[in-house]
Amino acid sequence: MAKSEIYFVTDIETDGPIPGPHSMLSFASAAYTAEGHLVDTFSVNLDTLEGASGHAFTMKFWATEPEAWAACRSDTIAPEHAMKNYVKWIRTVCKNTSSPVFVGYPAGFDFTFIFWYLMRFTGESPFSWSALDMKTLAMALTGLDYKQAIKPRLPKTWLPEELPHTHIALDDALEQGHIFCQMLNAWRTLHSASEDMQLPMR
């Protein structure tokens, strides 16, 4: 019997476009059941990588976000401790009865850093090699072109008024988690309608 899935909607903050030369400054995951219930959250600020440095373009952005910068630079811990704690938390949430699924918006950026850090500091990825991309799911659900599948063009009923995008990892993970749960509901409604339209076998 297939395991149920737990969706780990994740947001990261970095000081550059790729891991290694640049560092992941903080990240947060909000774990949701397939029914859209929030199970738990994880958030951590990380020490920068040895020998890495901030990218000029990214640091220019951070200069415009002093509150978010201060938030991600407080109470930092070593990446190896952060990632080991993260793996332990994922396993606790899943309790060997559910499969963890990474969710990002866009997954191509967030998962690149998370996967690199997991493999570098723990030697494994509980998410295996794949991630669910909310941008692709939005494209499929709305009919928008991929590059037009951005938050301002999503259905307003999907967007949480009480969860602003602050560039603080946990805030943004919860905001995107709300949107993802609305997407899941829309996907299930569409899937159920398709099944109802199928003619019975004779």
N, CA, C and O of each residue as an XYZ file, in Angstrom:
808
protein
N       0.855     -1.194      0.000
C       0.000      0.000      0.000
C       0.886      1.236      0.000
O       1.813      1.336      0.804
N       0.608      2.178     -0.894
C       1.438      3.376     -1.024
C       1.324      4.248      0.223
O       0.262      4.367      0.835
N       2.455      4.852      0.576
C       2.463      5.770      1.712
C       1.773      7.073      1.327
O       1.794      7.482      0.167
N       1.163      7.718      2.317
C       0.638      9.058      2.090
C       1.812     10.024      1.932
O       2.942      9.697      2.293
N       1.546     11.194      1.400
C       2.600     12.180      1.187
C       2.456     13.360      2.136
O       1.349     13.820      2.417
N       3.588     13.840      2.623
C       3.652     15.085      3.381
C       4.420     16.068      2.524
O       5.512     15.768      2.042
N       3.841     17.248      2.337
C       4.432     18.254      1.462
C       5.193     19.289      2.294
O       4.625     19.957      3.158
N       6.482     19.403      2.011
C       7.345     20.322      2.744
C       7.568     21.577      1.895
O       8.501     21.652      1.094
N       6.689     22.550      2.094
C       6.769     23.792      1.338
C       7.904     24.627      1.935
O       7.877     24.973      3.116
N       8.891     24.941      1.113
C      10.163     25.446      1.623
C      10.559     26.750      0.946
O      10.413     26.919     -0.264
N      11.064     27.663      1.763
C      11.609     28.922      1.257
C      13.018     29.091      1.798
O      13.288     28.784      2.959
N      13.920     29.583      0.949
C      15.294     29.804      1.383
C      15.688     31.257      1.149
O      15.098     31.952      0.322
N      16.694     31.698      1.892
C      17.313     32.994      1.673
C      18.805     32.762      1.494
O      19.413     32.010      2.255
N      19.396     33.403      0.493
C      20.800     33.167      0.163
C      21.526     34.496     -0.049
O      20.911     35.562     -0.095
N      22.853     34.401     -0.178
C      23.621     35.598     -0.533
C      24.198     35.507     -1.944
O      25.137     36.225     -2.288
N      23.626     34.615     -2.756
C      24.067     34.476     -4.133
C      23.244     33.455     -4.877
O      22.371     32.823     -4.282
N      23.495     33.269     -6.181
C      22.628     32.433     -7.014
C      22.870     30.941     -6.947
O      21.978     30.169     -7.300
N      24.056     30.495     -6.503
C      24.350     29.063     -6.479
C      25.065     28.698     -5.184
O      25.788     29.521     -4.622
N      24.867     27.453     -4.697
C      25.543     27.019     -3.473
C      27.009     26.681     -3.739
O      27.372     26.241     -4.830
N      27.825     26.890     -2.741
C      29.258     26.624     -2.859
C      30.019     27.918     -2.882
O      30.637     28.283     -1.882
N      29.997     28.641     -4.011
C      30.592     29.975     -4.013
C      29.829     30.944     -3.116
O      30.390     31.917     -2.611
N      28.540     30.664     -2.927
C      27.684     31.503     -2.088
C      26.970     30.625     -1.063
O      26.994     29.399     -1.166
N      26.343     31.247     -0.087
C      25.795     30.521      1.057
C      24.280     30.635      1.146
O      23.684     31.623      0.718
N      23.678     29.604      1.711
C      22.287     29.682      2.142
C      22.291     30.306      3.534
O      22.906     29.776      4.459
N      21.611     31.417      3.673
C      21.614     32.157      4.930
C      20.577     31.620      5.914
O      20.816     31.578      7.121
N      19.441     31.217      5.394
C      18.370     30.668      6.232
C      17.415     29.891      5.351
O      17.391     30.064      4.133
N      16.626     29.028      5.981
C      15.543     28.360      5.251
C      14.482     27.925      6.241
O      14.731     27.797      7.440
N      13.297     27.703      5.707
C      12.190     27.220      6.526
C      11.311     26.313      5.696
O      11.147     26.516      4.493
N      10.747     25.310      6.348
C       9.784     24.406      5.712
C       8.519     24.359      6.541
O       8.566     24.295      7.769
N       7.387     24.391      5.856
C       6.089     24.188      6.492
C       5.536     22.875      5.942
O       5.359     22.735      4.732
N       5.262     21.917      6.822
C       4.851     20.580      6.408
C       3.323     20.473      6.422
O       2.677     20.789      7.421
N       2.760     20.023      5.300
C       1.309     19.905      5.150
C       0.928     18.482      4.743
O       1.646     17.811      4.002
N      -0.216     18.047      5.249
C      -0.769     16.781      4.801
C      -1.378     16.959      3.414
O      -1.530     18.079      2.926
N      -1.722     15.839      2.790
C      -2.357     15.890      1.475
C      -3.714     16.594      1.530
O      -4.217     17.064      0.510
N      -4.296     16.662      2.717
C      -5.580     17.357      2.881
C      -5.406     18.839      3.159
O      -6.388     19.567      3.302
N      -4.147     19.292      3.237
C      -3.885     20.713      3.425
C      -3.774     21.167      4.868
O      -3.880     22.361      5.149
N      -3.564     20.238      5.786
C      -3.425     20.613      7.195
C      -1.957     20.844      7.527
O      -1.096     20.035      7.182
N      -1.683     21.958      8.200
C      -0.318     22.256      8.625
C       0.052     21.332      9.778
O      -0.632     21.301     10.801
N       1.143     20.577      9.609
C       1.586     19.630     10.624
C       2.597     20.265     11.559
O       2.469     20.167     12.779
N       3.605     20.917     10.987
C       4.683     21.496     11.801
C       5.533     22.385     10.905
O       5.406     22.357      9.681
N       6.406     23.178     11.535
C       7.325     24.024     10.779
C       8.745     23.850     11.307
O       8.964     23.444     12.448
N       9.693     24.168     10.443
C      11.112     24.132     10.787
C      11.751     25.379     10.208
O      11.512     25.722      9.050
N      12.561     26.059     11.006
C      13.233     27.261     10.530
C      14.590     27.362     11.182
O      14.737     27.064     12.368
N      15.600     27.787     10.410
C      16.948     27.890     10.954
C      17.752     28.921     10.162
O      17.565     29.079      8.955
N      18.643     29.613     10.856
C      19.612     30.508     10.236
C      20.978     29.833     10.270
O      21.359     29.232     11.275
N      21.711     29.936      9.161
C      22.961     29.196      9.031
C      24.182     30.125      8.978
O      24.119     31.245      8.470
N      25.292     29.616      9.522
C      26.572     30.274      9.294
C      26.888     30.204      7.803
O      26.476     29.264      7.124
N      27.611     31.184      7.297
C      28.011     31.149      5.899
C      29.088     30.090      5.679
O      29.796     29.710      6.612
N      29.206     29.623      4.457
C      30.182     28.600      4.108
C      31.602     29.164      4.147
O      31.838     30.315      3.781
N      32.521     28.347      4.589
C      33.917     28.753      4.610
C      34.407     29.001      3.187
O      34.237     28.153      2.311
N      35.006     30.151      2.960
C      35.532     30.486      1.651
C      34.516     31.073      0.689
O      34.880     31.499     -0.407
N      33.241     31.105      1.080
C      32.196     31.664      0.221
C      32.062     33.162      0.464
O      32.561     33.687      1.459
N      31.392     33.837     -0.444
C      31.176     35.275     -0.285
C      29.860     35.658     -0.941
O      29.345     34.937     -1.796
N      29.329     36.783     -0.539
C      28.079     37.254     -1.110
C      28.261     37.774     -2.523
O      29.256     38.431     -2.832
N      27.289     37.475     -3.381
C      27.301     37.981     -4.753
C      26.887     39.455     -4.736
O      25.980     39.838     -3.998
N      27.550     40.276     -5.547
C      27.312     41.718     -5.531
C      25.849     42.068     -5.788
O      25.292     42.939     -5.120
N      25.224     41.396     -6.751
C      23.828     41.701     -7.082
C      22.904     41.345     -5.924
O      21.999     42.107     -5.584
N      23.140     40.178     -5.317
C      22.298     39.743     -4.207
C      22.487     40.642     -2.990
O      21.518     40.985     -2.312
N      23.712     41.019     -2.716
C      23.970     41.875     -1.556
C      23.365     43.271     -1.760
O      23.000     43.936     -0.790
N      23.261     43.704     -2.990
C      22.585     44.972     -3.275
C      21.114     44.875     -2.900
O      20.530     45.819     -2.369
N      20.512     43.689     -3.191
C      19.120     43.471     -2.776
C      18.998     43.501     -1.265
O      18.097     44.149     -0.732
N      19.898     42.805     -0.557
C      19.805     42.747      0.897
C      19.950     44.124      1.536
O      19.411     44.361      2.617
N      20.653     45.014      0.897
C      20.805     46.368      1.432
C      19.471     47.106      1.485
O      19.322     48.077      2.227
N      18.497     46.640      0.689
C      17.166     47.267      0.687
C      16.215     46.592      1.665
O      15.082     47.042      1.837
N      16.668     45.507      2.313
C      15.821     44.725      3.227
C      16.523     44.551      4.578
O      16.850     43.426      4.954
N      16.758     45.641      5.312
C      17.521     45.537      6.561
C      16.864     44.664      7.622
O      17.565     43.971      8.360
N      15.547     44.677      7.716
C      14.873     43.866      8.737
C      15.000     42.375      8.415
O      15.281     41.569      9.301
N      14.797     42.016      7.163
C      14.919     40.615      6.767
C      16.373     40.150      6.894
O      16.629     39.012      7.287
N      17.317     41.022      6.564
C      18.734     40.679      6.701
C      19.076     40.425      8.168
O      19.746     39.446      8.497
N      18.617     41.303      9.032
C      18.887     41.125     10.463
C      18.260     39.833     10.974
O      18.847     39.136     11.802
N      17.071     39.518     10.481
C      16.377     38.308     10.930
C      17.141     37.048     10.544
O      17.202     36.104     11.332
N      17.726     37.013      9.346
C      18.402     35.789      8.901
C      19.840     35.693      9.392
O      20.494     34.668      9.198
N      20.341     36.755     10.029
C      21.720     36.730     10.526
C      21.790     36.597     12.047
O      22.874     36.674     12.625
N      20.647     36.400     12.695
C      20.635     36.226     14.148
C      20.605     34.749     14.505
O      19.956     33.955     13.825
N      21.307     34.381     15.572
C      21.289     33.010     16.102
C      21.622     31.972     15.029
O      20.931     30.960     14.907
N      22.669     32.219     14.258
C      23.056     31.271     13.213
C      23.766     30.061     13.813
O      24.396     30.151     14.867
N      23.649     28.924     13.117
C      24.352     27.720     13.547
C      25.094     27.124     12.353
O      24.828     27.478     11.205
N      26.019     26.224     12.634
C      26.824     25.596     11.586
C      25.924     24.820     10.622
O      24.974     24.171     11.060
N      26.208     24.876      9.315
C      25.367     24.162      8.335
C      25.220     22.672      8.630
O      24.142     22.110      8.441
N      26.305     22.018      9.096
C      26.200     20.581      9.347
C      25.190     20.267     10.450
O      24.471     19.271     10.371
N      25.136     21.112     11.472
C      24.147     20.912     12.540
C      22.738     21.222     12.035
O      21.786     20.504     12.343
N      22.617     22.287     11.265
C      21.309     22.682     10.739
C      20.707     21.585      9.875
O      19.528     21.261     10.016
N      21.505     21.014      8.983
C      20.971     20.034      8.050
C      20.685     18.696      8.729
O      19.721     18.017      8.376
N      21.507     18.318      9.692
C      21.239     17.085     10.437
C      19.953     17.228     11.252
O      19.156     16.294     11.336
N      19.760     18.401     11.847
C      18.520     18.646     12.586
C      17.320     18.626     11.642
O      16.241     18.162     12.012
N      17.507     19.121     10.443
C      16.435     19.154      9.446
C      16.019     17.739      9.041
O      14.829     17.429      8.987
N      16.992     16.892      8.759
C      16.692     15.502      8.391
C      15.948     14.795      9.528
O      14.985     14.065      9.294
N      16.405     15.020     10.747
C      15.747     14.404     11.905
C      14.317     14.883     12.031
O      13.423     14.093     12.331
N      14.090     16.161     11.808
C      12.739     16.725     11.882
C      11.839     16.135     10.798
O      10.698     15.767     11.074
N      12.349     16.043      9.565
C      11.560     15.462      8.471
C      11.111     14.044      8.829
O       9.952     13.682      8.630
N      12.034     13.256      9.352
C      11.701     11.876      9.705
C      10.687     11.822     10.847
O       9.830     10.938     10.870
N      10.774     12.744     11.779
C       9.810     12.790     12.875
C       8.420     13.135     12.357
O       7.427     12.543     12.778
N       8.356     14.099     11.439
C       7.073     14.487     10.860
C       6.452     13.333     10.082
O       5.250     13.089     10.177
N       7.276     12.627      9.315
C       6.755     11.538      8.477
C       6.510     10.242      9.256
O       5.657      9.446      8.863
N       7.234     10.017     10.342
C       7.024      8.869     11.242
C       7.009      7.526     10.515
O       6.304      6.601     10.919
N       7.789      7.426      9.446
C       7.907      6.179      8.684
C       6.610      5.719      8.032
O       6.541      4.611      7.502
N       5.578      6.567      8.067
C       4.309      6.189      7.449
C       3.966      7.078      6.267
O       3.017      6.793      5.536
N       4.718      8.145      6.066
C       4.456      9.083      4.980
C       5.740      9.353      4.215
O       6.838      9.208      4.752
N       5.591      9.746      2.957
C       6.731     10.085      2.114
C       6.881     11.604      2.038
O       5.902     12.300      1.767
N       8.092     12.135      2.273
C       8.286     13.575      2.190
C       8.431     14.044      0.747
O       9.153     13.436     -0.044
N       7.741     15.127      0.413
C       7.829     15.727     -0.913
C       8.260     17.181     -0.754
O       7.611     17.953     -0.048
N       9.350     17.549     -1.408
C       9.808     18.934     -1.368
C       8.953     19.773     -2.310
O       8.660     19.356     -3.430
N       8.552     20.967     -1.848
C       7.759     21.880     -2.665
C       8.428     23.243     -2.648
O       8.736     23.765     -1.577
N       8.657     23.827     -3.814
C       9.277     25.141     -3.899
C       8.621     26.011     -4.949
O       7.927     25.525     -5.842
N       8.858     27.321     -4.824
C       8.277     28.281     -5.778
C       9.310     29.365     -6.079
O       9.286     30.429     -5.461
N      10.222     29.103     -7.030
C      10.346     27.929     -7.887
C      11.233     26.871     -7.244
O      12.171     27.187     -6.514
N      10.924     25.624     -7.524
C      11.705     24.527     -6.946
C      13.133     24.513     -7.473
O      14.055     24.103     -6.768
N      13.318     24.964     -8.721
C      14.646     24.924     -9.314
C      15.685     25.678     -8.510
O      16.849     25.278     -8.484
N      15.295     26.754     -7.857
C      16.224     27.535     -7.039
C      16.322     26.969     -5.628
O      17.413     26.638     -5.163
N      15.190     26.859     -4.949
C      15.200     26.441     -3.541
C      15.746     25.024     -3.367
O      16.545     24.769     -2.466
N      15.309     24.101     -4.237
C      15.751     22.715     -4.091
C      17.233     22.562     -4.417
O      17.903     21.706     -3.841
N      17.751     23.375     -5.326
C      19.185     23.305     -5.643
C      20.019     23.519     -4.386
O      20.959     22.769     -4.125
N      19.677     24.536     -3.614
C      20.421     24.812     -2.384
C      20.180     23.740     -1.330
O      21.130     23.232     -0.734
N      18.918     23.390     -1.095
C      18.609     22.411     -0.052
C      19.264     21.067     -0.369
O      19.863     20.447      0.510
N      19.153     20.616     -1.616
C      19.738     19.331     -1.994
C      21.260     19.371     -1.839
O      21.852     18.426     -1.317
N      21.887     20.443     -2.282
C      23.345     20.570     -2.174
C      23.771     20.522     -0.709
O      24.717     19.819     -0.355
N      23.078     21.264      0.130
C      23.424     21.294      1.559
C      23.173     19.943      2.220
O      23.971     19.500      3.046
N      22.068     19.285      1.862
C      21.794     17.966      2.434
C      22.886     16.968      2.075
O      23.391     16.254      2.941
N      23.247     16.920      0.809
C      24.258     15.957      0.378
C      25.639     16.310      0.933
O      26.411     15.424      1.300
N      25.940     17.593      0.992
C      27.257     18.028      1.484
C      27.419     17.753      2.968
O      28.495     17.345      3.404
N      26.363     17.971      3.756
C      26.519     17.918      5.208
C      25.876     16.708      5.876
O      26.141     16.442      7.048
N      25.033     15.969      5.147
C      24.452     14.757      5.745
C      24.663     13.529      4.863
O      24.522     12.403      5.341
N      24.994     13.720      3.601
C      25.205     12.593      2.697
C      23.941     11.939      2.189
O      24.002     10.862      1.597
N      22.780     12.573      2.408
C      21.516     11.979      1.966
C      20.467     13.067      1.761
O      20.600     14.185      2.258
N      19.432     12.713      1.025
C      18.290     13.600      0.852
C      17.009     12.828      1.114
O      16.685     11.918      0.351
N      16.265     13.160      2.169
C      14.984     12.490      2.419
C      13.992     12.679      1.271
O      13.045     11.906      1.128
N      14.217     13.720      0.449
C      13.331     13.993     -0.680
C      13.751     13.247     -1.940
O      13.149     13.422     -2.999
N      14.778     12.419     -1.827
C      15.359     11.761     -2.982
C      15.901     12.831     -3.937
O      16.545     13.783     -3.497
N      15.646     12.680     -5.233
C      16.268     13.552     -6.232
C      15.289     14.535     -6.851
O      15.646     15.237     -7.797
N      14.086     14.604     -6.352
C      13.064     15.376     -7.057
C      12.355     16.371     -6.153
O      12.415     16.294     -4.926
N      11.676     17.317     -6.816
C      10.937     18.347     -6.096
C       9.709     18.746     -6.909
O       9.712     18.676     -8.138
N       8.674     19.159     -6.211
C       7.445     19.622     -6.854
C       7.551     21.134     -7.029
O       7.799     21.862     -6.068
N       7.361     21.597     -8.257
C       7.480     23.018     -8.578
C       6.102     23.671     -8.627
O       5.278     23.319     -9.471
N       5.848     24.621     -7.725
C       4.556     25.296     -7.689
C       4.299     26.105     -8.951
O       3.151     26.262     -9.366
N       5.347     26.612     -9.555
C       5.187     27.398    -10.778
C       4.636     26.523    -11.914
O       3.768     26.955    -12.672
N       5.143     25.308    -12.022
C       4.639     24.373    -13.028
C       3.195     23.979    -12.727
O       2.366     23.903    -13.634
N       2.895     23.729    -11.447
C       1.526     23.374    -11.065
C       0.572     24.525    -11.359
O      -0.548     24.305    -11.819
N       1.018     25.760    -11.091
C       0.178     26.927    -11.392
C      -0.093     27.029    -12.887
O      -1.208     27.349    -13.299
N       0.914     26.759    -13.692
C       0.753     26.775    -15.151
C      -0.315     25.768    -15.574
O      -1.192     26.082    -16.379
N      -0.231     24.549    -15.022
C      -1.173     23.489    -15.394
C      -2.598     23.823    -14.970
O      -3.550     23.511    -15.687
N      -2.748     24.451    -13.814
C      -4.081     24.725    -13.281
C      -4.745     25.946    -13.908
O      -5.963     25.971    -14.082
N      -3.945     26.959    -14.247
C      -4.511     28.233    -14.701
C      -4.506     28.399    -16.209
O      -5.271     29.201    -16.743
N      -3.649     27.648    -16.912
C      -3.512     27.842    -18.346
C      -2.569     28.977    -18.707
O      -2.406     29.302    -19.884
N      -1.950     29.579    -17.706
C      -0.969     30.636    -17.962
C       0.299     30.033    -18.568
O       0.619     28.870    -18.326
N       1.013     30.832    -19.356
C       2.345     30.418    -19.761
C       3.222     30.300    -18.524
O       2.955     30.924    -17.497
N       4.278     29.486    -18.632
C       5.111     29.208    -17.453
C       5.648     30.488    -16.819
O       5.538     30.667    -15.606
N       6.216     31.363    -17.610
C       6.818     32.567    -17.035
C       5.784     33.589    -16.584
O       6.123     34.570    -15.923
N       4.541     33.364    -16.936
C       3.465     34.224    -16.449
C       2.802     33.671    -15.187
O       1.931     34.317    -14.605
N       3.214     32.479    -14.770
C       2.612     31.841    -13.595
C       3.258     32.380    -12.320
O       3.899     31.647    -11.567
N       3.074     33.666    -12.105
C       3.633     34.363    -10.944
C       2.505     34.751     -9.994
O       1.342     34.807    -10.392
N       2.847     35.013     -8.761
C       1.822     35.241     -7.740
C       0.815     36.327     -8.110
O      -0.382     36.116     -7.913
N       1.241     37.488     -8.639
C       0.249     38.518     -8.961
C      -0.790     38.091     -9.991
O      -1.845     38.716    -10.092
N      -0.509     37.034    -10.760
C      -1.447     36.590    -11.787
C      -2.236     35.349    -11.370
O      -3.043     34.840    -12.148
N      -2.014     34.866    -10.168
C      -2.774     33.724     -9.672
C      -4.164     34.170     -9.240
O      -4.371     35.351     -8.964
N      -5.129     33.240     -9.177
C      -6.456     33.595     -8.673
C      -6.365     34.236     -7.281
O      -5.658     33.736     -6.406
N      -7.071     35.318     -7.092
C      -6.980     36.046     -5.824
C      -7.428     35.193     -4.643
O      -6.978     35.402     -3.517
N      -8.312     34.235     -4.899
C      -8.776     33.369     -3.813
C      -7.663     32.459     -3.298
O      -7.787     31.902     -2.207
N      -6.598     32.298     -4.046
C      -5.476     31.483     -3.601
C      -4.537     32.254     -2.675
O      -3.783     31.641     -1.919
N      -4.568     33.565     -2.721
C      -3.560     34.382     -2.051
C      -3.989     34.745     -0.634
O      -5.110     35.212     -0.437
N      -3.123     34.542      0.353
C      -3.476     34.841      1.746
C      -3.250     36.302      2.092
O      -2.128     36.800      1.994
N      -4.309     36.989      2.496
C      -4.169     38.399      2.860
C      -3.376     38.575      4.152
O      -2.694     39.582      4.343
N      -3.475     37.580      5.039
C      -2.878     37.723      6.372
C      -1.455     37.177      6.439
O      -0.849     37.177      7.510
N      -0.915     36.714      5.321
C       0.435     36.137      5.312
C       1.290     36.861      4.280
O       1.377     36.417      3.135
N       1.919     37.963      4.662
C       2.701     38.747      3.701
C       4.016     38.072      3.338
O       4.522     37.223      4.072
N       4.555     38.465      2.197
C       5.866     37.992      1.747
C       6.904     38.968      2.300
O       6.984     40.108      1.843
N       7.696     38.532      3.275
C       8.597     39.434      3.995
C      10.066     39.199      3.711
O      10.908     39.973      4.167
N      10.400     38.147      2.965
C      11.784     37.696      2.751
C      12.399     37.139      4.036
O      13.617     36.991      4.136
N      11.553     36.836      5.009
C      11.946     36.037      6.168
C      11.451     34.629      5.879
O      10.270     34.429      5.597
N      12.351     33.654      5.949
C      12.077     32.322      5.404
C      10.773     31.710      5.921
O       9.982     31.201      5.126
N      10.536     31.748      7.221
C       9.339     31.100      7.755
C       8.072     31.805      7.291
O       7.091     31.151      6.937
N       8.085     33.132      7.291
C       6.925     33.879      6.790
C       6.598     33.472      5.366
O       5.439     33.234      5.026
N       7.622     33.395      4.541
C       7.399     33.118      3.125
C       7.018     31.661      2.883
O       6.248     31.370      1.968
N       7.551     30.735      3.695
C       7.165     29.334      3.570
C       5.680     29.162      3.909
O       4.979     28.399      3.245
N       5.208     29.858      4.925
C       3.792     29.761      5.302
C       2.894     30.414      4.250
O       1.817     29.904      3.941
N       3.341     31.535      3.708
C       2.583     32.179      2.638
C       2.447     31.240      1.440
O       1.354     31.044      0.909
N       3.571     30.668      1.026
C       3.553     29.772     -0.124
C       2.835     28.461      0.197
O       2.250     27.835     -0.687
N       2.884     28.052      1.465
C       2.146     26.869      1.872
C       0.649     27.051      1.710
O      -0.053     26.141      1.269
N       0.160     28.237      2.071
C      -1.261     28.540      1.887
C      -1.637     28.457      0.413
O      -2.652     27.861      0.053
N      -0.805     29.061     -0.437
C      -1.077     29.029     -1.879
C      -1.060     27.595     -2.392
O      -1.918     27.206     -3.184
N      -0.088     26.811     -1.943
C       0.009     25.426     -2.396
C      -1.228     24.629     -2.004
O      -1.720     23.826     -2.797
N      -1.730     24.838     -0.808
C      -2.932     24.117     -0.377
C      -4.138     24.486     -1.242
O      -4.983     23.636     -1.523
N      -4.220     25.744     -1.663
C      -5.294     26.145     -2.582
C      -5.118     25.455     -3.932
O      -6.092     25.041     -4.561
N      -3.868     25.337     -4.368
C      -3.594     24.619     -5.618
C      -3.993     23.158     -5.511
O      -4.580     22.598     -6.437
N      -3.670     22.537     -4.368
C      -4.047     21.133     -4.165
C      -5.561     20.964     -4.245
O      -6.050     20.021     -4.866
N      -6.299     21.871     -3.622
C      -7.757     21.803     -3.664
C      -8.265     21.939     -5.094
O      -9.167     21.214     -5.515
N      -7.676     22.876     -5.838
C      -8.090     23.081     -7.228
C      -7.766     21.859     -8.069
O      -8.562     21.462     -8.920
N      -6.600     21.258     -7.839
C      -6.208     20.059     -8.590
C      -7.151     18.907     -8.289
O      -7.544     18.175     -9.198
N      -7.515     18.737     -7.034
C      -8.414     17.640     -6.671
C      -9.809     17.854     -7.248
O     -10.455     16.903     -7.688
N     -10.270     19.093     -7.247
C     -11.573     19.390     -7.845
C     -11.570     19.070     -9.332
O     -12.518     18.485     -9.856
N     -10.487     19.463    -10.006
C     -10.359     19.186    -11.433
C     -10.266     17.689    -11.695
O     -10.873     17.179    -12.636
N      -9.509     16.990    -10.864
C      -9.336     15.548    -11.019
C     -10.654     14.815    -10.784
O     -10.992     13.882    -11.512
N     -11.398     15.244     -9.759
C     -12.685     14.604     -9.469
C     -13.668     14.823    -10.600
O     -14.428     13.921    -10.953
N     -13.655     16.037    -11.178
C     -14.561     16.330    -12.289
C     -14.233     15.462    -13.494
O     -15.137     15.000    -14.191
N     -12.950     15.237    -13.745
C     -12.536     14.397    -14.873
C     -12.988     12.960    -14.672
O     -13.426     12.304    -15.617
N     -12.882     12.466    -13.432
C     -13.302     11.094    -13.153
C     -14.803     10.946    -13.332
O     -15.274      9.931    -13.845
N     -15.566     11.970    -12.904
C     -17.024     11.907    -13.013
C     -17.465     11.866    -14.471
O     -18.511     11.301    -14.792
N     -16.662     12.470    -15.359
C     -17.033     12.553    -16.774
C     -16.748     11.244    -17.520
O     -17.234     11.054    -18.635
N     -15.971     10.348    -16.920
C     -15.634      9.095    -17.571
C     -16.866      8.179    -17.610
O     -17.588      8.050    -16.621
N     -17.085      7.561    -18.742
C     -18.219      6.641    -18.876
C     -17.902      5.329    -18.195
O     -16.756      4.880    -18.231
N     -18.889      4.700    -17.575
C     -18.641      3.403    -16.937
C     -18.345      2.323    -17.958
O     -18.864      2.334    -19.074
N     -17.508      1.402    -17.554
C     -17.167      0.276    -18.438
C     -18.372     -0.661    -18.554
O     -19.082     -0.899    -17.577
N     -18.593     -1.193    -19.771
C     -19.691     -2.157    -19.983
C     -19.148     -3.545    -20.206
O     -19.918     -4.485    -20.401
